[in-house]
């Protein structure tokens, strides 16, 4: 998947979720579950894309902490990850 397209789509969905407010909690929960796989897919890319994806995921998780609660294993560092990805 193209990283720019994935990040743009996630941005649009997060903006839409903000507009929905807390009235549609079931819809927001469903959208949250659908956002995790594309974000995890970005972490299997080249190191440069991983770095940008991790920075953006950090911002997303600050706003919506439960979005990646079932994807913890993806964030473990690999021995051959560049130092800027490990930080």
C-alpha positions as CSV (number, residue, x, y, z in Angstrom):
1,X,0.0,0.0,0.0
2,X,1.1,3.5,-0.7
3,X,2.1,5.1,2.6
4,X,0.8,8.6,1.6
5,X,-2.6,7.2,0.7
6,X,-2.9,5.2,3.9
7,X,-1.9,8.2,6.1
8,X,-4.3,10.5,4.2
9,X,-7.2,8.0,4.5
10,X,-6.5,7.6,8.2
11,X,-6.5,11.4,8.6
12,X,-9.8,11.7,6.9
13,X,-11.4,8.9,9.0
14,X,-10.0,10.5,12.2
15,X,-11.5,13.8,11.2
16,X,-14.8,12.2,10.5
17,X,-14.7,10.5,13.9
18,X,-14.2,13.9,15.5
19,X,-17.3,15.2,13.8
20,X,-19.3,12.3,14.9
21,X,-18.7,13.1,18.5
22,X,-19.5,10.7,21.3
23,X,-23.1,10.1,20.2
24,X,-22.2,7.2,17.8
25,X,-19.9,5.2,20.1
26,X,-20.6,1.9,18.2
27,X,-19.7,3.5,14.9
28,X,-16.6,5.0,16.3
29,X,-15.6,1.7,17.8
30,X,-16.1,-0.1,14.5
31,X,-14.0,2.6,12.7
32,X,-11.3,2.3,15.3
33,X,-11.0,-1.4,14.7
34,X,-10.7,-0.9,11.0
35,X,-7.9,1.7,11.3
36,X,-5.4,-0.7,13.0
37,X,-4.5,-3.0,10.1
38,X,-3.5,-0.3,7.6
39,X,-1.3,1.4,10.2
40,X,0.3,-1.9,11.1
41,X,0.9,-2.5,7.4
42,X,3.0,0.6,7.2
43,X,5.4,-0.8,9.8
44,X,6.4,-3.5,7.4
45,X,7.8,-1.0,4.9
46,X,11.3,0.5,4.4
47,X,12.9,2.1,7.4
48,X,12.2,5.6,6.3
49,X,8.5,4.9,5.9
50,X,8.5,3.1,9.3
51,X,10.0,6.2,10.9
52,X,7.3,8.5,9.5
53,X,4.6,6.0,10.3
54,X,5.7,5.6,13.9
55,X,5.8,9.4,14.4
56,X,2.3,9.7,13.0
57,X,1.1,6.6,15.0
58,X,2.4,8.3,18.1
59,X,0.2,11.3,17.5
60,X,-2.8,9.1,16.7
61,X,-2.4,7.0,19.8
62,X,-2.2,10.2,22.0
63,X,-5.7,11.1,20.7
64,X,-7.2,7.6,20.5
65,X,-5.3,5.3,22.9
66,X,-7.3,2.2,22.2
67,X,-6.7,2.1,18.5
68,X,-3.7,-0.3,18.6
69,X,-4.3,-2.1,21.9
70,X,-4.3,-5.5,20.2
71,X,-1.2,-4.8,18.0
72,X,1.5,-4.5,20.7
73,X,3.8,-7.2,19.1
74,X,4.3,-5.1,16.0
75,X,6.1,-2.4,18.0
76,X,8.9,-4.6,19.3
77,X,12.3,-3.6,17.8
78,X,14.0,-6.0,15.5
79,X,17.8,-6.5,15.7
80,X,18.3,-5.0,12.2
81,X,16.2,-1.9,12.6
82,X,18.1,1.3,12.1
83,X,18.8,3.3,15.2
84,X,16.4,6.1,14.2
85,X,13.5,3.6,14.0
86,X,14.4,2.1,17.4
87,X,14.3,5.5,19.1
